[in-house]
Amino acid sequence: MHFAFVTLPAHGHVNPTLPLVRELVRRGHRVSYAVHEPFHRTIESAGAAPIALPGEMPVPPPGGMPSRPSDFNLAGMSRMLDYFLTATRDGVAALEEHFAADRPDAVCYDAMDTVGRATAERLGLPDVALHSTHASHEDLSLLELLRSESGETSGVLPIFSMMRQVSEQLAADLGIKPTAPLNGTPAPLNIVFIPREFQIAGDTFDERFHFVGPSIGARATDENWQAPQPGRPLLFISLGTAFNNQPDFFRECLKAFGDGQWRVAMAVGGHLDASELGRVPENFDIRPRFPQLAVLSHADVFLTHAGMNSTMESLYFGVPMVAVPQMAEQDANARQAERLGFALRLGKADITADLLRRSVDQIHADQQVRGSVTEMGRKLRATDGAAAAADALEAHLAD
C-alpha cells in the first residue's frame, strides 16, 4: 500500500512518526511524507519519499510562550495566523496536485495539522490522525483540558481561540467540514504515541484510539559525545528545540550545578552562544544540541521543558524528571508526570539556582520516584509501538 504522511515541521511532531514509517517500509509498503525541506534528510533516512510543502517554516517567539494573556503579542499572533491561512491553502493545493498523479491509499496526518486532514477530505481518501501528545474526543476537548490543567491565565490559550476562527474560515474556503484543532471530532483511526496510562482521562477513549506508546527508532548519533566515567551522576539539561533561547535559565543552571557532584550535559539550542553565559565550570559539557537518546540512556536526572517527545524518551529510559514547562501543553505533561510519580514540576517564573539544585537532588534521592519511572521504562521497552501502529493501519484499511 501507499501511505501519505503529513505533519507539522517540528521535531516533537516528526520524530514520533519515524519508527512507524520504518516499520511500514520494512513490511513492503511505500510512504510519501509531506513536510518542510529541513526535515527531508531525516524523512529519507526512515525510507520515505519526501514531498516539499510550500512556504517557510514558522519561527517560534523568542523567550517561549507568554504566561499571561496580557503579555500576548496579538499583532505577532495575527501575522502568524495569516501565515497559517496562506500555508494551509498552498499546502492543500500542492498535495492535491501531487496526489492526483500518485494517489495514496490513506493520508496519515498530525492531529494538530489542517493540511493533511483537508487534503484527505477533498480527495475522498481514508484518513488517520497521528497524536504526538494527549488526544481528545467528542466529550474531551484538549483545549479545555489545557485550560483546566494550566489555569485560565495561561497565555497560550488565545492561540487556540484564534485558530478556531481560522479553521472555520479555511473550511468555508476549501469546502470541507469545519474542524478546530484540539477540539473536534476524531478521525476513524487515531494512533497515539503515548501509553494510555499517561493520557489524561485515558479510560474514556474508545476503540478508534490505539495508544501505542513511544517507539525509539534509530536516530542520528553524535560520535563525538562519550558518556562520562562512572562515579558521578549525570544530569541532562535541555529545553527542547522550539523555546530554548533562555540565557537566564541556563545561567541559573551554571550557578546551581557548577563544580558540584553532577556531571552536566546542557543543550542550549542554536540561537545561543555558550560564551554569553559566562565562565563554564569544568563539570559542564555545553553544546547547541546532544544526541538525546544516547544521553538519556546514561542520565540519572533530566531537567526538561516536558515536551511530550522528551517526556516519553525520558520514561523509556527510566530517567526521573525535573520539569520546567514553557507552554500550556508542556505544563499539562509536567503535571501528569508529577501526578504519576515520575517528575517534579517547577514554574518557569520561579526558577533560581537554589531551587534547581534542591529539586534535582531531591528527585535523584527519591527511591519511590526511581522505582515508578524504572517500572514504566521496562513496560515501554517491552512494547513495540511501531509494530502495533502498523498493525492498526493495515487492519483499518483491510476493513
Beta strands, then each sheet from edge to edge (+ up, - down):
strand 1: 2-6
strand 2: 30-35
strand 3: 49-52
strand 4: 106-110
strand 5: 127-131
strand 6: 189-192
strand 7: 209-211
strand 8: 234-238
strand 9: 263-267
strand 10: 284-287
strand 11: 301-304
strand 12: 321-323
strand 13: 343-345
sheet 1: 3+ 2+ 1+ 4+ 5+ 6+ 7+
sheet 2: 10+ 9+ 8+ 11+ 12+ 13+
end
